[in-house]
């Protein structure tokens, strides 16, 4: 196979197509949230192919530095400020904690004071999914084999 053919095959792999879709989803989500930024990284800072992608988003105040983290995939698309965590491992822990807190509110049938997700009639199902995703993120964040010397 020629170099050009090999490159085309890699560029159109299911993982690459999925990654491009997730990056677009992250960009669109930031726009919908009116989050000003300097751009979303071309490749995620952390990912599990076809399941989860964590994107570094450049700060508008400090060029070249991460200002935000966006998570997408088979999880709620969400974002956070890097002031709540500068490393991808910190971001996973942050999202895990936020989603677990949100799930608790949903299970009690209460609106969260700062976040909104879904309709109250869907909260029992959403809460269960949030708890599962939260636990998965915690496991990745705690797995030192993933992070090495982080």
PAMAR-248371 format. One line per 5 residues: number of its first residue (from 1); for each residue z negated, y, x negated of N, C-alpha, C, O. Coordinates in steps of 0.05 Angstrom, whole numbers, plus 5000, padded with zeros to 4 digits. Example, Ala and Ser with C-alpha at 12.3 -4.5 7.8 and 13.67 -1.06 7.14 Angstrom:
2
1 = 4844,4886,4736,4844,4910,4754,4844,4934,4736,4831,4934,4715; 4858,4955,4743,4857,4979,4727,4843,5001,4742,4839,5023,4732
***
This chain:
150
1 = 5000,4976,4983,5000,5000,5000,5000,5025,4982,4985,5026,4963; 5016,5044,4989,5018,5068,4973,4992,5085,4976,4977,5081,4995; 4988,5103,4958,4965,5121,4959,4965,5137,4985,4944,5140,4998; 4989,5146,4993,4991,5161,5018,4984,5144,5042,4970,5153,5060; 4993,5119,5043,4987,5101,5065,4957,5094,5066,4945,5093,5087
6 = 4945,5090,5042,4916,5085,5040,4900,5108,5051,4881,5105,5065; 4908,5133,5043,4894,5157,5052,4897,5160,5082,4877,5167,5095; 4920,5156,5093,4924,5158,5122,4907,5138,5137,4896,5145,5158; 4905,5114,5126,4888,5093,5139,4859,5101,5139,4845,5098,5159; 4849,5112,5116,4821,5121,5115,4817,5144,5134,4797,5145,5148
11 = 4835,5164,5134,4831,5187,5150,4831,5181,5180,4819,5196,5196; 4844,5159,5188,4845,5153,5217,4826,5130,5224,4829,5118,5246; 4807,5123,5207,4789,5101,5213,4772,5109,5237,4767,5132,5242; 4762,5089,5252,4744,5096,5275,4720,5113,5267,4712,5130,5282; 4709,5108,5243,4686,5123,5234,4693,5153,5229,4679,5171,5237
16 = 4716,5157,5217,4725,5184,5211,4732,5199,5237,4724,5222,5240; 4745,5186,5255,4752,5198,5281,4726,5205,5295,4723,5227,5306; 4707,5187,5295,4681,5192,5309,4667,5216,5296,4656,5233,5309; 4667,5216,5269,4653,5238,5255,4666,5265,5261,4651,5284,5266; 4692,5266,5263,4706,5291,5270,4698,5300,5298,4694,5323,5304
21 = 4697,5280,5317,4689,5286,5344,4660,5297,5345,4654,5315,5360; 4642,5285,5330,4614,5293,5330,4611,5321,5317,4595,5337,5327; 4627,5326,5297,4626,5353,5285,4635,5374,5305,4623,5395,5308; 4656,5368,5319,4666,5386,5340,4645,5390,5362,4641,5412,5372; 4631,5368,5369,4610,5370,5389,4588,5388,5379,4577,5404,5395
26 = 4580,5385,5354,4559,5402,5343,4568,5432,5343,4552,5449,5351; 4592,5438,5336,4602,5465,5336,4603,5476,5364,4594,5499,5369; 4612,5461,5383,4613,5470,5411,4585,5474,5422,4580,5493,5437; 4567,5457,5415,4539,5460,5424,4526,5485,5414,4513,5500,5429; 4530,5491,5388,4520,5516,5377,4531,5540,5391,4517,5560,5396
31 = 4557,5539,5397,4570,5562,5411,4558,5565,5439,4552,5587,5448; 4553,5542,5453,4542,5543,5480,4513,5554,5479,4504,5567,5498; 4499,5549,5458,4471,5558,5454,4471,5586,5442,4449,5598,5438; 4494,5598,5437,4496,5625,5425,4482,5627,5399,4469,5647,5392; 4484,5605,5383,4472,5604,5356,4492,5614,5336,4512,5601,5331
36 = 4486,5637,5324,4504,5648,5303,4499,5633,5277,4476,5628,5269; 4521,5626,5263,4518,5610,5239,4542,5615,5221,4561,5628,5229; 4540,5605,5196,4561,5609,5177,4579,5585,5174,4596,5584,5157; 4576,5565,5192,4594,5542,5191,4578,5516,5191,4556,5515,5181; 4591,5495,5201,4579,5468,5201,4592,5452,5179,4616,5453,5174
41 = 4575,5438,5164,4585,5422,5141,4608,5403,5150,4609,5395,5173; 4625,5397,5132,4648,5379,5138,4639,5350,5142,4652,5335,5156; 4617,5343,5130,4607,5316,5131,4577,5317,5137,4563,5335,5126; 4566,5299,5153,4537,5301,5159,4519,5296,5135,4526,5282,5116; 4496,5308,5136,4475,5304,5115,4463,5277,5117,4453,5266,5097
46 = 4463,5266,5141,4453,5239,5146,4469,5228,5170,4474,5243,5189; 4476,5203,5169,4490,5191,5192,4486,5161,5192,4481,5148,5172; 4489,5150,5216,4491,5122,5221,4517,5119,5237,4519,5127,5260; 4538,5108,5224,4565,5108,5236,4565,5100,5265,4553,5080,5273; 4579,5116,5280,4584,5112,5309,4558,5114,5326,4559,5107,5350
51 = 4536,5124,5314,4511,5126,5329,4497,5153,5327,4487,5164,5346; 4497,5164,5303,4480,5187,5297,4491,5203,5274,4499,5192,5254; 4492,5229,5278,4500,5247,5256,4482,5272,5256,4476,5284,5276; 4472,5279,5232,4456,5303,5228,4471,5322,5210,4479,5315,5188; 4477,5345,5221,4494,5365,5208,4478,5388,5197,4461,5400,5210
56 = 4484,5396,5172,4474,5420,5160,4491,5443,5170,4516,5441,5170; 4478,5465,5178,4493,5488,5188,4485,5512,5170,4461,5518,5166; 4505,5526,5160,4500,5547,5141,4487,5571,5154,4494,5579,5177; 4468,5583,5140,4455,5607,5149,4474,5631,5148,4491,5632,5131; 4470,5649,5166,4486,5674,5165,4472,5695,5147,4485,5713,5137
61 = 4446,5692,5143,4431,5711,5127,4432,5704,5097,4431,5721,5080; 4433,5678,5091,4433,5668,5064,4456,5650,5059,4454,5625,5062; 4479,5661,5051,4503,5645,5047,4497,5621,5028,4484,5624,5007; 4508,5598,5035,4504,5574,5019,4479,5559,5025,4475,5537,5013; 4461,5569,5042,4436,5556,5048,4437,5545,5077,4451,5556,5094
66 = 4423,5524,5082,4421,5513,5109,4403,5531,5125,4381,5537,5118; 4414,5539,5148,4398,5555,5167,4390,5539,5192,4370,5546,5205; 4405,5518,5197,4401,5502,5221,4408,5473,5216,4422,5467,5197; 4397,5456,5232,4405,5428,5233,4414,5422,5261,4401,5430,5280; 4435,5407,5264,4445,5397,5290,4446,5367,5289,4456,5356,5270
71 = 4437,5355,5310,4439,5326,5313,4457,5319,5337,4456,5332,5357; 4473,5299,5333,4491,5290,5354,4496,5260,5352,4487,5247,5333; 4510,5250,5372,4516,5221,5372,4506,5208,5397,4507,5220,5419; 4494,5185,5394,4482,5170,5417,4453,5180,5420,4435,5164,5424; 4450,5206,5419,4425,5220,5422,4431,5246,5436,4454,5254,5437
76 = 4411,5260,5446,4417,5286,5457,4427,5304,5434,4416,5304,5412; 4447,5320,5439,4456,5340,5420,4434,5362,5420,4428,5372,5441; 4424,5368,5397,4402,5387,5395,4404,5401,5368,4418,5393,5350; 4389,5424,5366,4389,5438,5340,4361,5449,5335,4345,5452,5353; 4357,5456,5309,4332,5467,5301,4337,5485,5277,4357,5484,5264
81 = 4318,5503,5273,4319,5521,5250,4310,5506,5225,4291,5489,5226; 4322,5512,5202,4313,5499,5177,4286,5509,5169,4273,5497,5151; 4276,5530,5181,4248,5539,5175,4228,5519,5185,4205,5519,5176; 4236,5501,5203,4219,5479,5212,4223,5454,5195,4210,5433,5200; 4241,5454,5176,4246,5432,5159,4271,5436,5142,4292,5440,5153
86 = 4268,5436,5116,4290,5442,5098,4306,5417,5090,4329,5420,5081; 4296,5394,5094,4309,5369,5085,4317,5353,5110,4304,5355,5131; 4339,5337,5108,4347,5321,5131,4325,5303,5141,4323,5298,5165; 4308,5292,5124,4286,5276,5132,4266,5292,5149,4256,5281,5169; 4261,5317,5142,4244,5334,5158,4257,5339,5186,4243,5339,5206
91 = 4283,5342,5186,4297,5347,5212,4294,5323,5230,4290,5326,5254; 4297,5299,5220,4294,5275,5236,4266,5274,5248,4262,5267,5271; 4246,5280,5231,4218,5280,5241,4214,5301,5263,4201,5296,5283; 4226,5324,5259,4223,5346,5278,4235,5338,5305,4222,5340,5326; 4260,5328,5305,4273,5319,5330,4257,5297,5343,4254,5297,5368
96 = 4247,5278,5327,4231,5256,5339,4206,5267,5353,4200,5258,5375; 4192,5285,5341,4168,5297,5353,4175,5313,5378,4161,5310,5398; 4196,5329,5376,4204,5345,5399,4211,5328,5423,4203,5333,5446; 4227,5307,5418,4236,5290,5440,4213,5273,5451,4212,5268,5475; 4194,5265,5434,4171,5250,5445,4154,5269,5462,4144,5260,5483
101 = 4151,5293,5454,4136,5313,5470,4150,5317,5497,4137,5317,5518; 4176,5321,5496,4192,5325,5520,4189,5301,5539,4186,5304,5563; 4190,5277,5528,4188,5253,5544,4161,5252,5558,4159,5243,5581; 4140,5261,5544,4113,5261,5557,4112,5280,5581,4101,5273,5602; 4124,5303,5579,4126,5321,5602,4141,5308,5624,4133,5310,5648
106 = 4163,5296,5618,4180,5283,5639,4164,5261,5653,4165,5259,5678; 4150,5245,5638,4135,5223,5650,4113,5233,5669,4106,5220,5688; 4102,5257,5662,4082,5269,5680,4094,5285,5703,4080,5295,5720; 4121,5287,5703,4135,5302,5724,4132,5332,5721,4133,5347,5740; 4127,5341,5696,4123,5369,5691,4147,5381,5675,4159,5367,5659
111 = 4153,5406,5681,4173,5420,5665,4162,5428,5638,4139,5437,5637; 4177,5424,5617,4169,5433,5591,4170,5463,5589,4188,5475,5601; 4151,5476,5576,4151,5506,5576,4174,5519,5560,4181,5542,5566; 4187,5504,5542,4208,5517,5526,4234,5502,5526,4255,5513,5517; 4235,5477,5535,4259,5461,5534,4266,5451,5562,4248,5448,5579
116 = 4291,5447,5567,4300,5435,5593,4320,5413,5587,4337,5415,5569; 4318,5392,5603,4336,5370,5599,4338,5354,5625,4318,5344,5635; 4362,5351,5635,4366,5335,5659,4353,5346,5684,4341,5367,5685; 4355,5330,5705,4344,5336,5731,4318,5320,5735,4317,5297,5726; 4299,5331,5750,4273,5317,5754,4277,5288,5764,4261,5270,5756
121 = 4296,5283,5781,4300,5256,5791,4309,5236,5770,4306,5212,5772; 4320,5247,5748,4329,5230,5726,4309,5228,5703,4313,5213,5684; 4287,5243,5705,4268,5244,5683,4256,5217,5675,4253,5212,5651; 4249,5199,5694,4238,5173,5685,4258,5158,5666,4249,5147,5646; 4283,5158,5673,4303,5144,5656,4307,5160,5629,4309,5148,5608
126 = 4309,5186,5631,4313,5202,5607,4289,5200,5589,4293,5198,5564; 4265,5200,5600,4241,5198,5583,4241,5172,5567,4234,5172,5544; 4249,5151,5580,4250,5125,5565,4270,5126,5543,4265,5117,5520; 4294,5138,5548,4314,5140,5527,4305,5159,5504,4309,5153,5481; 4292,5181,5512,4282,5199,5491,4261,5185,5473,4261,5189,5449
131 = 4243,5170,5486,4223,5156,5470,4236,5136,5451,4228,5134,5428; 4256,5121,5461,4270,5102,5443,4284,5116,5420,4282,5108,5397; 4298,5138,5426,4312,5153,5405,4292,5165,5386,4297,5166,5362; 4270,5175,5396,4250,5187,5379,4239,5166,5359,4235,5172,5336; 4233,5142,5369,4223,5121,5352,4243,5113,5330,4236,5108,5307
136 = 4269,5112,5338,4290,5106,5318,4291,5127,5296,4293,5121,5273; 4290,5153,5304,4290,5174,5285,4266,5173,5266,4268,5177,5242; 4242,5167,5277,4218,5164,5261,4221,5141,5241,4213,5144,5218; 4233,5119,5249,4238,5097,5231,4256,5105,5208,4250,5098,5185; 4278,5118,5214,4296,5128,5193,4281,5147,5174,4284,5146,5150
141 = 4266,5166,5186,4252,5186,5170,4231,5173,5151,4227,5182,5129; 4219,5151,5161,4198,5138,5145,4208,5118,5125,4193,5109,5108; 4233,5111,5127,4245,5090,5110,4252,5101,5083,4272,5115,5079; 4235,5097,5063,4239,5108,5036,4264,5097,5023,4274,5110,5005; 4274,5074,5032,4299,5063,5020,4322,5082,5028,4342,5083,5013
146 = 4320,5095,5050,4341,5114,5059,4340,5139,5042,4361,5150,5035; 4317,5149,5035,4314,5175,5023,4309,5175,4993,4314,5195,4979; 4302,5152,4981,4298,5151,4952,4277,5171,4943,4253,5168,4951; 4285,5190,4927,4266,5209,4915,4264,5235,4931,4258,5256,4920; 4269,5234,4957,4270,5258,4974,4244,5273,4973,4241,5294,4986
***
